[in-house]
């Protein structure tokens, strides 16, 4: 590796600083030298090298904050310009979407039709006058050590439940079929946390290897039911087919009358009736969510 002129000056200054000048002092007995342990090696991150796929013409290059790793946007570029050995030396000149001195990291391959797209954490705030302000929510980040991107976002569905999804984007795997950027999305963790109904909640989670993975395990938990009820299904089909009957059986095991239909009774609902209704409503919500996630929309009939 060749040292730059600045590096040479810097090293010379360090050496000069540590060269001791002679001095005169009264003679003292030499001290026995103490043993010192070798310094702990500092782990360093290798310099960025784009994957081979970045050499194939244009692609999406992420504009990355060097301190936080947050992706501020994605530009159409080539390795000859945006790469570390390119004319921009791996950094975007000037300011872009609120980021200055930004690194450039290859993110997505172009599709066969020449289209280039990418992932960044942009959202919009709209005021009372209808004016939109773009902001970055930090949901897309570059992992310098792993040389990939993390995408994490949260939202609420129609039942006001919170959904959190974390996934990894592998740049060299994007558009591997020539059409779909989603081929680069792997290690997808989805968590469902319902709103509260009569003091009860339901949580669900699943992990997919990629977006085409339809055989992931689904875990369902009712944390406030007794000491917590947990149900696990080896794949979405088993979940859809069995969640209702499994919940029904657990309610019966705990002594609840699941056949009660308070809508037709002119009496005040008991705590047991309220509890059963809450558990069944939450079951329907979590079933609807995961059915939609895995493409079983036509198999689910929602109750009014």
TORKOL-4160 file (C-alpha; in steps of 0.2 Angstrom, whole numbers, padded with zeros to 4 digits, m for minus):
304
<pt num="1" X="0000" Y="0000" Z="0000"/>
<pt num="2" X="0007" Y="0017" Z="m0005"/>
<pt num="3" X="0007" Y="0031" Z="0008"/>
<pt num="4" X="0000" Y="0048" Z="0003"/>
<pt num="5" X="0010" Y="0063" Z="0006"/>
<pt num="6" X="m0001" Y="0068" Z="0020"/>
<pt num="7" X="0001" Y="0051" Z="0029"/>
<pt num="8" X="0020" Y="0052" Z="0027"/>
<pt num="9" X="0020" Y="0069" Z="0036"/>
<pt num="10" X="0009" Y="0063" Z="0049"/>
<pt num="11" X="0020" Y="0048" Z="0053"/>
<pt num="12" X="0035" Y="0059" Z="0053"/>
<pt num="13" X="0027" Y="0070" Z="0066"/>
<pt num="14" X="0023" Y="0056" Z="0077"/>
<pt num="15" X="0041" Y="0049" Z="0076"/>
<pt num="16" X="0048" Y="0066" Z="0080"/>
<pt num="17" X="0036" Y="0068" Z="0095"/>
<pt num="18" X="0042" Y="0052" Z="0103"/>
<pt num="19" X="0061" Y="0054" Z="0100"/>
<pt num="20" X="0067" Y="0059" Z="0118"/>
<pt num="21" X="0081" Y="0072" Z="0119"/>
<pt num="22" X="0096" Y="0069" Z="0130"/>
<pt num="23" X="0095" Y="0076" Z="0148"/>
<pt num="24" X="0106" Y="0076" Z="0163"/>
<pt num="25" X="0101" Y="0069" Z="0180"/>
<pt num="26" X="0109" Y="0061" Z="0195"/>
<pt num="27" X="0113" Y="0042" Z="0193"/>
<pt num="28" X="0100" Y="0030" Z="0200"/>
<pt num="29" X="0100" Y="0011" Z="0201"/>
<pt num="30" X="0092" Y="0004" Z="0186"/>
<pt num="31" X="0074" Y="m0003" Z="0188"/>
<pt num="32" X="0070" Y="m0021" Z="0184"/>
<pt num="33" X="0060" Y="m0020" Z="0168"/>
<pt num="34" X="0042" Y="m0025" Z="0170"/>
<pt num="35" X="0033" Y="m0037" Z="0159"/>
<pt num="36" X="0020" Y="m0029" Z="0148"/>
<pt num="37" X="0006" Y="m0039" Z="0139"/>
<pt num="38" X="0004" Y="m0037" Z="0120"/>
<pt num="39" X="m0009" Y="m0024" Z="0115"/>
<pt num="40" X="m0026" Y="m0031" Z="0111"/>
<pt num="41" X="m0028" Y="m0030" Z="0092"/>
<pt num="42" X="m0041" Y="m0017" Z="0086"/>
<pt num="43" X="m0054" Y="m0025" Z="0075"/>
<pt num="44" X="m0055" Y="m0014" Z="0059"/>
<pt num="45" X="m0068" Y="m0015" Z="0045"/>
<pt num="46" X="m0061" Y="m0019" Z="0028"/>
<pt num="47" X="m0062" Y="m0005" Z="0015"/>
<pt num="48" X="m0078" Y="m0006" Z="0004"/>
<pt num="49" X="m0077" Y="m0016" Z="m0012"/>
<pt num="50" X="m0093" Y="m0016" Z="m0022"/>
<pt num="51" X="m0099" Y="m0034" Z="m0027"/>
<pt num="52" X="m0095" Y="m0040" Z="m0045"/>
<pt num="53" X="m0113" Y="m0036" Z="m0050"/>
<pt num="54" X="m0109" Y="m0017" Z="m0048"/>
<pt num="55" X="m0098" Y="m0018" Z="m0063"/>
<pt num="56" X="m0112" Y="m0022" Z="m0075"/>
<pt num="57" X="m0117" Y="m0004" Z="m0080"/>
<pt num="58" X="m0130" Y="0006" Z="m0071"/>
<pt num="59" X="m0137" Y="0002" Z="m0054"/>
<pt num="60" X="m0144" Y="0009" Z="m0039"/>
<pt num="61" X="m0131" Y="0017" Z="m0027"/>
<pt num="62" X="m0137" Y="0022" Z="m0009"/>
<pt num="63" X="m0132" Y="0038" Z="m0002"/>
<pt num="64" X="m0126" Y="0033" Z="0015"/>
<pt num="65" X="m0123" Y="0044" Z="0031"/>
<pt num="66" X="m0105" Y="0039" Z="0036"/>
<pt num="67" X="m0109" Y="0041" Z="0054"/>
<pt num="68" X="m0126" Y="0033" Z="0056"/>
<pt num="69" X="m0127" Y="0022" Z="0041"/>
<pt num="70" X="m0144" Y="0029" Z="0037"/>
<pt num="71" X="m0148" Y="0029" Z="0018"/>
<pt num="72" X="m0154" Y="0046" Z="0012"/>
<pt num="73" X="m0158" Y="0041" Z="m0005"/>
<pt num="74" X="m0153" Y="0030" Z="m0020"/>
<pt num="75" X="m0146" Y="0037" Z="m0036"/>
<pt num="76" X="m0143" Y="0030" Z="m0053"/>
<pt num="77" X="m0125" Y="0028" Z="m0056"/>
<pt num="78" X="m0110" Y="0016" Z="m0062"/>
<pt num="79" X="m0095" Y="0010" Z="m0053"/>
<pt num="80" X="m0084" Y="0020" Z="m0064"/>
<pt num="81" X="m0092" Y="0036" Z="m0056"/>
<pt num="82" X="m0098" Y="0030" Z="m0039"/>
<pt num="83" X="m0087" Y="0016" Z="m0034"/>
<pt num="84" X="m0072" Y="0019" Z="m0022"/>
<pt num="85" X="m0060" Y="0019" Z="m0037"/>
<pt num="86" X="m0072" Y="0029" Z="m0048"/>
<pt num="87" X="m0071" Y="0048" Z="m0052"/>
<pt num="88" X="m0081" Y="0052" Z="m0036"/>
<pt num="89" X="m0070" Y="0040" Z="m0025"/>
<pt num="90" X="m0085" Y="0033" Z="m0017"/>
<pt num="91" X="m0092" Y="0049" Z="m0010"/>
<pt num="92" X="m0106" Y="0060" Z="m0016"/>
<pt num="93" X="m0101" Y="0078" Z="m0020"/>
<pt num="94" X="m0110" Y="0091" Z="m0011"/>
<pt num="95" X="m0127" Y="0089" Z="m0001"/>
<pt num="96" X="m0141" Y="0076" Z="m0005"/>
<pt num="97" X="m0157" Y="0074" Z="0004"/>
<pt num="98" X="m0150" Y="0082" Z="0020"/>
<pt num="99" X="m0134" Y="0072" Z="0020"/>
<pt num="100" X="m0117" Y="0079" Z="0017"/>
<pt num="101" X="m0100" Y="0070" Z="0014"/>
<pt num="102" X="m0110" Y="0054" Z="0011"/>
<pt num="103" X="m0103" Y="0038" Z="0006"/>
<pt num="104" X="m0110" Y="0029" Z="m0009"/>
<pt num="105" X="m0114" Y="0010" Z="m0008"/>
<pt num="106" X="m0120" Y="m0001" Z="m0022"/>
<pt num="107" X="m0138" Y="m0007" Z="m0017"/>
<pt num="108" X="m0148" Y="m0013" Z="m0032"/>
<pt num="109" X="m0145" Y="m0020" Z="m0049"/>
<pt num="110" X="m0155" Y="m0013" Z="m0064"/>
<pt num="111" X="m0168" Y="m0024" Z="m0071"/>
<pt num="112" X="m0167" Y="m0031" Z="m0089"/>
<pt num="113" X="m0178" Y="m0017" Z="m0095"/>
<pt num="114" X="m0165" Y="m0004" Z="m0089"/>
<pt num="115" X="m0175" Y="0002" Z="m0074"/>
<pt num="116" X="m0166" Y="0007" Z="m0058"/>
<pt num="117" X="m0174" Y="0008" Z="m0041"/>
<pt num="118" X="m0169" Y="0007" Z="m0023"/>
<pt num="119" X="m0174" Y="0007" Z="m0005"/>
<pt num="120" X="m0173" Y="0022" Z="0007"/>
<pt num="121" X="m0182" Y="0027" Z="0022"/>
<pt num="122" X="m0193" Y="0042" Z="0016"/>
<pt num="123" X="m0210" Y="0047" Z="0023"/>
<pt num="124" X="m0221" Y="0062" Z="0020"/>
<pt num="125" X="m0229" Y="0074" Z="0032"/>
<pt num="126" X="m0244" Y="0084" Z="0025"/>
<pt num="127" X="m0250" Y="0099" Z="0034"/>
<pt num="128" X="m0267" Y="0107" Z="0035"/>
<pt num="129" X="m0264" Y="0116" Z="0018"/>
<pt num="130" X="m0259" Y="0100" Z="0009"/>
<pt num="131" X="m0241" Y="0104" Z="0008"/>
<pt num="132" X="m0230" Y="0089" Z="0009"/>
<pt num="133" X="m0213" Y="0088" Z="0018"/>
<pt num="134" X="m0201" Y="0074" Z="0015"/>
<pt num="135" X="m0192" Y="0067" Z="0030"/>
<pt num="136" X="m0181" Y="0052" Z="0033"/>
<pt num="137" X="m0187" Y="0039" Z="0046"/>
<pt num="138" X="m0170" Y="0030" Z="0047"/>
<pt num="139" X="m0178" Y="0014" Z="0042"/>
<pt num="140" X="m0165" Y="0009" Z="0029"/>
<pt num="141" X="m0147" Y="0007" Z="0035"/>
<pt num="142" X="m0131" Y="0001" Z="0028"/>
<pt num="143" X="m0121" Y="m0012" Z="0038"/>
<pt num="144" X="m0103" Y="m0008" Z="0034"/>
<pt num="145" X="m0096" Y="m0024" Z="0042"/>
<pt num="146" X="m0109" Y="m0036" Z="0033"/>
<pt num="147" X="m0109" Y="m0026" Z="0017"/>
<pt num="148" X="m0128" Y="m0027" Z="0016"/>
<pt num="149" X="m0143" Y="m0016" Z="0021"/>
<pt num="150" X="m0156" Y="m0018" Z="0035"/>
<pt num="151" X="m0174" Y="m0012" Z="0032"/>
<pt num="152" X="m0185" Y="m0010" Z="0047"/>
<pt num="153" X="m0202" Y="m0002" Z="0047"/>
<pt num="154" X="m0218" Y="m0002" Z="0058"/>
<pt num="155" X="m0236" Y="0002" Z="0054"/>
<pt num="156" X="m0253" Y="m0001" Z="0060"/>
<pt num="157" X="m0266" Y="m0011" Z="0051"/>
<pt num="158" X="m0285" Y="m0009" Z="0050"/>
<pt num="159" X="m0287" Y="m0017" Z="0067"/>
<pt num="160" X="m0275" Y="m0004" Z="0074"/>
<pt num="161" X="m0263" Y="m0017" Z="0078"/>
<pt num="162" X="m0244" Y="m0013" Z="0076"/>
<pt num="163" X="m0234" Y="m0023" Z="0064"/>
<pt num="164" X="m0215" Y="m0022" Z="0064"/>
<pt num="165" X="m0205" Y="m0030" Z="0050"/>
<pt num="166" X="m0186" Y="m0032" Z="0049"/>
<pt num="167" X="m0177" Y="m0038" Z="0033"/>
<pt num="168" X="m0160" Y="m0039" Z="0026"/>
<pt num="169" X="m0156" Y="m0033" Z="0008"/>
<pt num="170" X="m0142" Y="m0042" Z="m0001"/>
<pt num="171" X="m0136" Y="m0030" Z="m0015"/>
<pt num="172" X="m0129" Y="m0044" Z="m0027"/>
<pt num="173" X="m0145" Y="m0054" Z="m0026"/>
<pt num="174" X="m0157" Y="m0040" Z="m0031"/>
<pt num="175" X="m0165" Y="m0043" Z="m0048"/>
<pt num="176" X="m0157" Y="m0060" Z="m0050"/>
<pt num="177" X="m0172" Y="m0065" Z="m0061"/>
<pt num="178" X="m0170" Y="m0049" Z="m0071"/>
<pt num="179" X="m0186" Y="m0042" Z="m0065"/>
<pt num="180" X="m0189" Y="m0041" Z="m0047"/>
<pt num="181" X="m0178" Y="m0032" Z="m0034"/>
<pt num="182" X="m0187" Y="m0042" Z="m0020"/>
<pt num="183" X="m0175" Y="m0057" Z="m0024"/>
<pt num="184" X="m0162" Y="m0048" Z="m0014"/>
<pt num="185" X="m0174" Y="m0047" Z="0002"/>
<pt num="186" X="m0169" Y="m0061" Z="0015"/>
<pt num="187" X="m0171" Y="m0065" Z="0033"/>
<pt num="188" X="m0188" Y="m0057" Z="0035"/>
<pt num="189" X="m0194" Y="m0056" Z="0053"/>
<pt num="190" X="m0212" Y="m0050" Z="0055"/>
<pt num="191" X="m0220" Y="m0046" Z="0072"/>
<pt num="192" X="m0239" Y="m0043" Z="0075"/>
<pt num="193" X="m0244" Y="m0034" Z="0091"/>
<pt num="194" X="m0263" Y="m0032" Z="0093"/>
<pt num="195" X="m0272" Y="m0018" Z="0101"/>
<pt num="196" X="m0280" Y="m0022" Z="0118"/>
<pt num="197" X="m0298" Y="m0028" Z="0119"/>
<pt num="198" X="m0306" Y="m0030" Z="0136"/>
<pt num="199" X="m0288" Y="m0031" Z="0144"/>
<pt num="200" X="m0282" Y="m0045" Z="0132"/>
<pt num="201" X="m0269" Y="m0045" Z="0118"/>
<pt num="202" X="m0262" Y="m0056" Z="0105"/>
<pt num="203" X="m0245" Y="m0057" Z="0098"/>
<pt num="204" X="m0239" Y="m0066" Z="0083"/>
<pt num="205" X="m0222" Y="m0068" Z="0074"/>
<pt num="206" X="m0214" Y="m0077" Z="0059"/>
<pt num="207" X="m0197" Y="m0078" Z="0051"/>
<pt num="208" X="m0195" Y="m0081" Z="0032"/>
<pt num="209" X="m0180" Y="m0085" Z="0023"/>
<pt num="210" X="m0186" Y="m0074" Z="0008"/>
<pt num="211" X="m0202" Y="m0067" Z="0002"/>
<pt num="212" X="m0206" Y="m0083" Z="m0008"/>
<pt num="213" X="m0205" Y="m0093" Z="0008"/>
<pt num="214" X="m0222" Y="m0100" Z="0012"/>
<pt num="215" X="m0218" Y="m0113" Z="0024"/>
<pt num="216" X="m0212" Y="m0102" Z="0039"/>
<pt num="217" X="m0217" Y="m0106" Z="0057"/>
<pt num="218" X="m0230" Y="m0095" Z="0065"/>
<pt num="219" X="m0230" Y="m0092" Z="0084"/>
<pt num="220" X="m0245" Y="m0085" Z="0092"/>
<pt num="221" X="m0246" Y="m0079" Z="0110"/>
<pt num="222" X="m0260" Y="m0072" Z="0121"/>
<pt num="223" X="m0249" Y="m0065" Z="0135"/>
<pt num="224" X="m0263" Y="m0059" Z="0147"/>
<pt num="225" X="m0273" Y="m0075" Z="0146"/>
<pt num="226" X="m0270" Y="m0084" Z="0162"/>
<pt num="227" X="m0251" Y="m0086" Z="0163"/>
<pt num="228" X="m0250" Y="m0084" Z="0145"/>
<pt num="229" X="m0256" Y="m0096" Z="0130"/>
<pt num="230" X="m0243" Y="m0100" Z="0117"/>
<pt num="231" X="m0248" Y="m0109" Z="0100"/>
<pt num="232" X="m0235" Y="m0114" Z="0087"/>
<pt num="233" X="m0239" Y="m0119" Z="0069"/>
<pt num="234" X="m0226" Y="m0127" Z="0057"/>
<pt num="235" X="m0233" Y="m0118" Z="0042"/>
<pt num="236" X="m0246" Y="m0105" Z="0037"/>
<pt num="237" X="m0258" Y="m0118" Z="0031"/>
<pt num="238" X="m0258" Y="m0127" Z="0047"/>
<pt num="239" X="m0261" Y="m0110" Z="0056"/>
<pt num="240" X="m0276" Y="m0106" Z="0045"/>
<pt num="241" X="m0284" Y="m0123" Z="0047"/>
<pt num="242" X="m0281" Y="m0125" Z="0066"/>
<pt num="243" X="m0280" Y="m0108" Z="0075"/>
<pt num="244" X="m0299" Y="m0107" Z="0078"/>
<pt num="245" X="m0302" Y="m0124" Z="0085"/>
<pt num="246" X="m0286" Y="m0123" Z="0095"/>
<pt num="247" X="m0292" Y="m0107" Z="0104"/>
<pt num="248" X="m0309" Y="m0115" Z="0106"/>
<pt num="249" X="m0302" Y="m0130" Z="0114"/>
<pt num="250" X="m0291" Y="m0120" Z="0126"/>
<pt num="251" X="m0306" Y="m0109" Z="0131"/>
<pt num="252" X="m0315" Y="m0125" Z="0135"/>
<pt num="253" X="m0301" Y="m0132" Z="0145"/>
<pt num="254" X="m0301" Y="m0117" Z="0156"/>
<pt num="255" X="m0319" Y="m0119" Z="0159"/>
<pt num="256" X="m0327" Y="m0106" Z="0148"/>
<pt num="257" X="m0343" Y="m0108" Z="0139"/>
<pt num="258" X="m0339" Y="m0104" Z="0121"/>
<pt num="259" X="m0356" Y="m0107" Z="0114"/>
<pt num="260" X="m0363" Y="m0092" Z="0123"/>
<pt num="261" X="m0370" Y="m0079" Z="0111"/>
<pt num="262" X="m0373" Y="m0063" Z="0122"/>
<pt num="263" X="m0380" Y="m0053" Z="0106"/>
<pt num="264" X="m0396" Y="m0063" Z="0108"/>
<pt num="265" X="m0398" Y="m0062" Z="0127"/>
<pt num="266" X="m0406" Y="m0048" Z="0136"/>
<pt num="267" X="m0394" Y="m0049" Z="0151"/>
<pt num="268" X="m0379" Y="m0040" Z="0156"/>
<pt num="269" X="m0363" Y="m0048" Z="0149"/>
<pt num="270" X="m0353" Y="m0057" Z="0162"/>
<pt num="271" X="m0334" Y="m0056" Z="0164"/>
<pt num="272" X="m0333" Y="m0073" Z="0156"/>
<pt num="273" X="m0343" Y="m0069" Z="0141"/>
<pt num="274" X="m0333" Y="m0053" Z="0138"/>
<pt num="275" X="m0317" Y="m0063" Z="0140"/>
<pt num="276" X="m0322" Y="m0076" Z="0127"/>
<pt num="277" X="m0328" Y="m0062" Z="0115"/>
<pt num="278" X="m0311" Y="m0053" Z="0117"/>
<pt num="279" X="m0301" Y="m0069" Z="0114"/>
<pt num="280" X="m0311" Y="m0074" Z="0098"/>
<pt num="281" X="m0310" Y="m0056" Z="0091"/>
<pt num="282" X="m0291" Y="m0056" Z="0094"/>
<pt num="283" X="m0290" Y="m0073" Z="0086"/>
<pt num="284" X="m0299" Y="m0067" Z="0070"/>
<pt num="285" X="m0288" Y="m0052" Z="0069"/>
<pt num="286" X="m0271" Y="m0062" Z="0070"/>
<pt num="287" X="m0278" Y="m0075" Z="0058"/>
<pt num="288" X="m0283" Y="m0061" Z="0046"/>
<pt num="289" X="m0266" Y="m0053" Z="0047"/>
<pt num="290" X="m0256" Y="m0069" Z="0044"/>
<pt num="291" X="m0268" Y="m0075" Z="0031"/>
<pt num="292" X="m0265" Y="m0059" Z="0021"/>
<pt num="293" X="m0246" Y="m0059" Z="0023"/>
<pt num="294" X="m0245" Y="m0077" Z="0016"/>
<pt num="295" X="m0258" Y="m0074" Z="0002"/>
<pt num="296" X="m0273" Y="m0084" Z="0009"/>
<pt num="297" X="m0285" Y="m0069" Z="0008"/>
<pt num="298" X="m0298" Y="m0080" Z="m0001"/>
<pt num="299" X="m0298" Y="m0093" Z="0012"/>
<pt num="300" X="m0303" Y="m0081" Z="0026"/>
<pt num="301" X="m0321" Y="m0075" Z="0029"/>
<pt num="302" X="m0321" Y="m0061" Z="0042"/>
<pt num="303" X="m0336" Y="m0059" Z="0054"/>
<pt num="304" X="m0346" Y="m0043" Z="0054"/>
